[in-house]
Amino acid sequence: MAFVVIRDDEPFENALKRFKRKVQQEDIIKEVKKHSFYLKPGEKRRIKEALARKRLRKKMRNLQRRFNG
């Protein structure tokens, strides 16, 4: 769980920025979205495979740019 200690001389906006950054770094939002609804095991597998294909295409595209560029 993310928390931020607000100092006496610190504006609230700065503390809020630090809190948002900390939440983003700890992937709390991603976890909440992942657990907000149920996915069947087959659907979960298809999504995982699609993400793997997407990562592979991106990796191949970057390698191709590196060797052609």
C-alpha positions in Angstrom: 0.0 0.0 0.0 1.4 3.4 -1.0 1.5 6.3 1.4 3.3 9.6 1.5 4.2 11.6 4.6 3.3 15.3 4.1 6.0 17.6 5.6 4.9 20.8 7.4 6.3 23.2 4.9 5.3 21.2 1.8 2.3 22.2 -0.4 -0.5 19.6 -0.7 -0.1 19.5 -4.5 3.5 18.4 -4.3 2.6 15.6 -1.9 -0.2 14.5 -4.2 2.3 14.4 -7.1 4.6 12.2 -5.1 1.7 9.9 -4.1 0.6 9.6 -7.7 4.1 8.7 -8.8 4.5 6.1 -6.1 1.2 4.5 -7.0 2.2 4.4 -10.7 5.6 2.9 -9.8 4.1 0.1 -7.7 1.5 -0.8 -10.4 -1.4 -0.5 -8.0 -3.8 0.7 -10.7 -2.9 -2.2 -13.0 -3.6 -4.7 -10.2 -6.9 -3.1 -9.4 -8.0 -3.2 -13.0 -6.9 -6.8 -13.3 -9.0 -7.9 -10.3 -12.0 -5.7 -11.1 -13.7 -8.4 -13.3 -13.5 -12.2 -13.8 -11.8 -13.7 -16.8 -12.3 -17.3 -17.8 -9.0 -19.2 -17.9 -9.2 -19.5 -21.7 -9.8 -15.8 -22.1 -6.8 -15.1 -19.8 -4.6 -17.4 -21.9 -5.7 -15.7 -25.2 -4.9 -12.3 -23.8 -1.5 -13.5 -22.5 -0.7 -15.0 -25.9 -1.8 -11.8 -27.7 0.4 -9.7 -25.5 3.4 -12.1 -26.2 2.8 -11.8 -30.0 2.6 -8.0 -29.6 5.9 -7.9 -27.7 7.6 -10.2 -30.3 6.4 -8.0 -33.2 7.8 -4.9 -31.4 11.1 -6.7 -30.7 11.4 -7.8 -34.3 10.6 -4.3 -35.6 13.3 -2.8 -33.3 15.9 -5.3 -34.5 15.0 -4.7 -38.1 15.4 -0.9 -37.6 18.7 -1.5 -35.9 20.2 -3.5 -38.8 18.6 -1.5 -41.6 19.1 1.9 -40.1 
